[in-house]
Amino acid sequence: MVRLSLLLLVLLPLASAAQSSLSKVWVPDLGNGSYKNPVLYADYSDPDVVRVGPDYYLTSSSFNAAPGLQILHSRDLVNWTLIGAVFTQQPPLARYNLPQHGNGVWAPAIRYHRKEFYIYYPDPDLGLFVTKAKNPAGPWSTPVCIKEAKGWIDPCPLWDEDGQAYLVHGFAGSRAGFKSVLAVSRMSPDGLSLLGDEVLVFDGHDKHPTIEGPKFYKRHGYYYIFAPGGGVATGWQVVLRAKNVFGPYEDRIVLAQGNTPINGPHQGAWVDTPDGKQDWFLHFQDQGAYGRVVHLQPMQWKNDWPIIGEDPDGDGTGQPVLTYRKPAVKGKPQPLATPATSDEFDANTLGLQWQWHANPQPGWHFLNGSAGFLRLYSVPLPEGYQNLWQVPNLLLQKLPAEKFIVTTKLTFTPRFEGEKVGLVMMGLDYAALTLTSKAGQLHLAQAVCQNADKLTPETTTTPIVVPSKQPLYLRVAVREGAKCQFSYSLNGEQFQPLGTEFTAREGKWIGAKVGLFCTRPGKTNDAGTADVDWFRVEEAK
């Protein structure tokens, strides 16, 4: 076993970390006992969920973003709140101090065993890892590598009634050289090491290509592996079952798009209600620039096979529901809740919705909750800089709905030529409103970069000189199809469009993200600052 050194984030207590300001752009709870999908209109890709008593906890892939492995809480599977994250800096630190697009934390699994929470996650270049916590809001233990292997992905544990433990996982063709197969290993009862050789339990090449993301369960004497097949955008949900943990496994498609607009409904988690009378399944849907949003489906059992969603033709393969009655909750209904988006910066810690483009470093930012602002310091651009794809100090959050408006109020105080602050819509293509110090003036422009991942240079509009030493309001309005229009204001009331409409594009295995950055072209013994008064996400007008 290899232990990776890591300074773990000591997370806020659950109550203070919740920061549950209700979204102004998407609330899935309809307020009448029903809900609409998606229940999480944001890029919580590869979701997994565990129930402990009346509480549900969800985690998802976080790739290179930090804090990583965000944790959400709900009591009804519809109203979700961010409560913490596993780590603030991803190990190994030297690797993830630089942007590692598409690398890092792939599909995790969260489980509860002997009064402890476990999260198993893969780093496709390094191996399979596990971390533990008494409290899901943290702190979490230093991740332990239980298998050094390139291309092993998507681990999920199972503790059997006889005390034996097992781990199922898939393979990434990009690293392992093969894919579309699942393997099961014996695992030590403490969950911290694998025992013996892996057993190939299913080959999906013929019927379920790109089968991956397995989740392990046991019910009525059957071992079940829930796994997505067919690829991210257009796949289906497969369930395998066997009387022996090592197979042979039967397979069945239990959820597909059917006659619905929900493409590729698959990869997720089966949970039941506390009374055991209802079963539910959470899965993602790939929405391109918006990422992989999370849907909730009713689930029932028939002849020891699950049927997910609704099954109008009775063939055993369900299709997604768009609206449905909420899961049963004992006692008072859970209050409306959504993951935080807007931030007034009136606390001394960043809101849990924020993630950096790479491991955050001391001096990138400070908060002054009593004064109510976030201070961003200009950070030197990386060596060989071409565009923002290479910049680690992007402070970003997930897109929260199909349509919305982001507005931020900030005051830029540069100290040197070329220092820059901006509001950015980041992805494989990106656009930003940038405020740059030039010849003692502040120049406002729109920057656009196509194919940023190929390190193509930005293009910019003709800059506009704006007043110095006073607040400026930057805005991006997003409409259907991820069409983005940037604008600015000197007074927060009249906004002037700047630049042409930009179509947001997904990142590497993630949706587009929106947020802030502050940079400088060279190293000095001081830095300019951007004081951000607030960052607000509101309904599109």
N, C-alpha and C positions, 0 to 999 in steps of 0.2 A: 504494500500500500504506500502511496505517496501522499504526504500531507502538504498542502500548499499554504504558505503563510499569507495571512489576510487580516487587515484591520477591519473588523466587522462594525457595521453601524449599530449602535445601541439605539434601538428604535423607541419612539415615543410610546407611552402607554396607550392602549387601544382607545380609551375615551378621548384623549387629547389629540390623537393622530387622525381621528376620523375626518375632520375638516369637511363635513358633509353639506356644502353649499349646493342646493338643488340646481341641476342643469336648467338653463333657460332655452335649450335647443332640442333636447330629447329626454323624455321621461316615459319609460316603458309601461309603468303602472297606469292603467286607464282610470283608476279611481272608482270603478264600479264592480270590483271583484274579478276583473279580467286584465290581461296584459297584451301588449303588442310586441312582436319581434322586430329587430333584435333587442334583447334585454340589456346588452352592452353594445351600444353603437360606437365602438372604438376598437382599436387593433390589439385586443387581448387574444393573440393567436395561440393555437394549440392549447386550448384551455383544459385544465383538469380541476376537479372539485371533490372535496371530501365533506361529509357531514359528521359532526361531533355533537351529540345531543340535539338541541334545536338549532344549532348554528352550522352554516355552510361557509367553507373557505375555498377560494379560487386562486390559482396561480396560472401563469402562462409563459410562453417563450419571451425572453427579453433581449436575446442576441447580444449586441455590444453595448447596449444602453445601460447607464448606471445612474441611480440605484437599479439593481437587477432583481429579477424574480419578485415582482410586486405581488402583494397579498391583498385580496378583497374579501369582504365579509357580507353575508346576507342571512336573513332568517326566513326568506320566502322564495329565493332563487330569482327574484325579479328586481328587488331594490338592493343595489350593491354599493358598498362604500370601501374606498381604499383605506387600509389600516397599517400598512408597512411594506417592507421589502426585506429580502434575505441579506443582501449585502450592498454597501454603498460603493465599494470598489471590487471589480471582478478579478479573480485570480487567473493566471499569474499576473501580477501587477505590471511588470515591464511590457508584457504583450498587450494588455488592454488599456494602458495609458495612451495608446494611439488608437484612432478609429479602426475597427475591425468589422467592416460591413458584412453582415450575413453570417459572421462567426459568433462564437460565444455560446450563450444558453439557448439550446434548441428545446424541443417539447419536453416539459417536466411532468412529473407525477407527484401528487401530494397525498399522503396517507397518515393515519393516526393509529399508533400501535403502542400498547402499554403506557398510556398517558403521555406519549410524546408525539409530536408532529415530525414527519419525515418528508423531505423533498428530494427526489432523485432527478437529476438532470444530465443531459449529455453536452459535452463540448466536442463537436465532431472531429476536431483536430487533436484532441488530447485524451479523451476517454469518458467514462461514466463516473458521476460524482453523487455524493449524498451529504445532506446537511440536516440537522435536527434542532428542535426547539420545544420548550415547554409551553410557550405562548406563541401563537401564530403571528402576532404583531412583533415578535422578536424579544430578545436577541436570538439569532440563529448561530449554530456552531460553525467553526471553520470547515468548509467543504473538504471531504475526504475522497480521494480518487479510489474507487473500488475496482476499476479495470482500466489500465492504460492501453488504449487501442484507437487507431485512426479509423473513423467511419462508423463506429458503433453509436447508435442514436436511440433516443426515445425510450429510456428504461422505465419499467413499472414493476413494483414489488407485489408479492402476495405472501401473507403469512397464513399457513394452513392450520386446521384445527388440531393437528397432531404435533404442532410446534415446529414443523419444517417450514423453510422459507425458500422462495423462488423469485427470479427476476426474468421478465420477458423484455426483449428489445428488438429493434430493427437495425438496418444498415443503410448508410448513405452511399449511393453509387459514386458520387463525386470524390469520396475519400477511400472507401473500402474497395472500389472497383467492381462491386456487384450490389444489387438491391432487390427489392420485392420478395424478401424472405424474412421470417421471424424466427428467433431462437430463444430458448429458455435455459437458464442456468440455475443450479442450486445456489443458495445463499445462506450465509451464517445466520442463526436466529437473531443476532443483534443487528442485522442488516448492513454491516460494515465491511463485508468481504464476500467474494464469490468463491464457490467450492467446486472443483472439478471442471470438466469441459462443458461447453455449450452443446445443446441438442437442437438441431434444426427441426422445428415443429410444423412449419407451413411454408410452402412455396406458392406465391401468388402470380407468377408469370403468366399462366394460362388464363386465369379468370379475373384476377384482381391485381393488375400491374401497379407497381409503386405502393404496395401495401407497406404501411409504416405506422408510427404513432400508436403502438398497442397499449391497451389498458387491461389489467388482470383482475378477474373476479372469480368468486365461487358461489354457487347457488344450487340447492337441491342435489348435491352430489356431482354436479357438472363444474368443470373448470371452463371459464369463458374468457376469451380474448376479444375485446372490441377493438377494431382497427380500421382506419380509413384506407380505401383503395381507389385507384383511378386517377390520382393526381390532385393537386390543391384546388384548382379552379373548377373542375368538372367531375370530381369523383363521387363516391358513394360510401356508405357505412357498412362495413362487413362485421359479422359476429361469427367467431369460431367457438365450437364447444367440444369437449371430450370428457370421458370419465377418468382418464389418466392425465396428469399434468403435462406429460411429454407426448400426449396424443395417442392415436391419430385423431386429428380434429376434423369435424364436419364444418362446412362454411355456408353462410347464407347472407344475402344482401337484405338488410333490415330497414334502410332509409336511403332514399334517392330523391332527386329533384322532382320527378313526376310531373304533374301538370301545375307547377308553381313557378314563380320567378326566382326561387332561392336556388342558385347554382351551387353545386358541390357541397351539399349539407353533410358534413362528416368531421371526424376527429374531435373527441371530447370525452365526457364523463357521464356515467350512470350513477344516480343517487336516488335514495328513497326519502320519504317523509319520516319524521320521528315515530309516527304510529305504525309505520311499515305498510300502510294501505295504498300509498301512491308511489309510482316510479316516474322518474324524469331523466331526460338526457339533454346535456348542453353540448353544443357543437359550434364550429365556426362556418362562416360563409365568406369567401374571398370577394371583396368589393374593390379590388384594384387600389387606387390611390387612398381609399379610406381604410385599407387594411382588411384583416380578417375579423369581422364583427361576430358577436356571440349570440346565438339563438337558444331558446329553451323549448323543448318538445315533450309532450306527454308520452309516456311509455307504458305498455302493458305486456304481460306474458301470456303466451298461448303455446301449449305443448312444450314448455321449457325453452321456447324461443322468444326473444323480445320483438315487439313491433313498435317502432318509433314514429311519432307523428300521427297522422290520420291515414287510414287504409281503406279508401272508398271502394276499391275493387276486390278487397278481401284476399289478395294474393300473398300476404305476409310481408310485403315491402311497403313501408310507410312513406309518406311525403310530408314536408314541413307544414306546420300551421303558421298562419300569419298573426292570428289573435286566438286567445284561449282563456279559460278560467284559470285563475292563479292557483298555485299549490296550496294545500290545506295548511293552515297555521293555527295552533292551539292558542287561545287567548286573544288579545287584541291584535289587529293587523299591524304589520310592521309599517312605520312611517315611510313616506316617500323618501327615497334616497338615490343618489347617482354619484359616480366618481367625480371628484372635484375637477373643475376646469379653470375658472377665474381665480385670480389671486390678488388680494389687496396688499400683500407683503406687510401685514401688520403683526406677524409673528417673527420669532427669531430663528425659525427654520423654514426652508422652502416647503411649499405644498407638496404632498406626496405624488401629485400628478406629473411633476417635473422629472426629466431624465436628461443627463448629459450624453453627448455623442461619444464619450470615452470616459475612463476613470477621472473623476474630478480631482483637481490639484489645489493645494492651499493658495489663496490669493486670487482665485478666479472671481470670487464674489464674497460679499458680506451682506448680512441683513441687519436692519435697524427697525425692529418691530415697533418700538415706542414712537419713532418718527414716521413709520409706515412706508419704507421704501427698500428696494433691492438695489445694491450698488454692484455693478459689473465693472471690473477693471479690464483695460485693454490688455490682451495677451498676445505675445509675439506670434506671428504666423509661422507655421512649420517650415523647415528647410525644404526647398524645392516646391514651394506653394504654387498651385495653379488655380484652385477654386475651393469652395467651402467643404467639399467632400473630404478634404484632408484635415480639416480643423477640428480639434477635440472639444473646444469650449463652446459648443452649441448647446444652449439650454432649451429643450424642446418638450412638447407634449403631444399626445395622440389627437387626431382629429375626432371631434365629439358627435358629429351628425353629418347628414348629407348637405345641409345648408346652415350657415352660421356666419357671424361677423366677429373678428378679433380686433380689438382696439387696445393700444397701450399708450400710456402717457409717460414720457421720459425727458430728462434734461441731460444733455451731453456736454461734458467739460473736458475737451481734449487738451493735451499738453504739448503734443508734437505733431508734426506734419504726417498725414496719412492715417492717423487713428480713425477708427470706423466703428459705428454701432448700427445694428439693423434688425428689422423684423423680417423673418425668413419663413417661406414655405419650402421645406426641404424634402428632397427625394432624389431619384436618379436624374431627374431634371429639377431645378429649383429656381425660385425667384425671390427677390428681397427688396425692401425699401431700405436704402443705405444712407447714412448720414456721415460724411467724411470731412475731416479737417484738411483744408487746402489754403495755403497762403493767408492764414489768419481768418478764414471764413469757413462757414459750414455749408457743404454742398449736398443737396438731397437729390437722389436719383433712384431709378429702378434698375436693378441688376438681374439678368436672366442667364441661366446656364443650362444648355441642353447636353444630355449625356455627361453629366458631371462625373460619373464613375469612370469615364474614359479620360478624365482630367482635361477636358476641353475648357478654354478660358471663358470667362463671363463676357457678356455684352452689356452696355449700360446706356440709358437714355442721357440726353444732354442735361447736365446738372442744373438745379435751381438753387440759388443762394437763399438761405433762410436765416432769420435772426439768431444770434448767439445768446447764450446765457438766459434762455427762457424755455419753458416746456414746449415740447412738440408732440403732436398726437399722430401716431402711425396706425394704419388700419389695413386689413385685408378682408374683403367680403367674398365668401365662397358660396356658389350656387350649384345646382344640380350638375353632375358631371365633373365635379371638382374644378370648376371654372373660377379663377381667382382674379379679382380686381383690387389693386392697391390704391390707396389714397392717403392724404395727409391733411392736417389742420393745424392752424396756429392758435385756435381758441377752443377747440373741442366741440364746436357746433357746426361750422361750415367745413365740409371736407371736399378737397379737390382731387379728382382722379389723377394718377401719375402712372404713365406707361400703359402698355396694351394688356389685354386680358391674357392671363397665363393659365394653362391647364396643368394642375398638379399631377404628379406621377409618383407611383410607389417607390420605396427604397428597396434595398436588398433584403428580401423576405419579409419586409415590413411595409406598412402604409406610409404615406407622407406624414410629416410632422410639422408643427408650427411652433415658432418660438423666437429667441433672441440670441444675439452674439455681439461680442465687442473685441476688436482686434487692433493690432498695430504692426507696421511692416518690419520693425527692427527692435533690438533690445536697448533699453535705456535703464537708468537707475530710478525711474519714476514712471507712472502710468496715468493716462487719462481715464476718466470715469463716466459711466452712464448711470444716473440715478433713475430707477424705474419706479414710478409712483404706484402704478397698478397695471394689470393685464386682465382684460375682461372679454369673456366669450358670451355673445348675446345672439338673440334671434335675428335672422336675416329679415330685413324690411322689404 
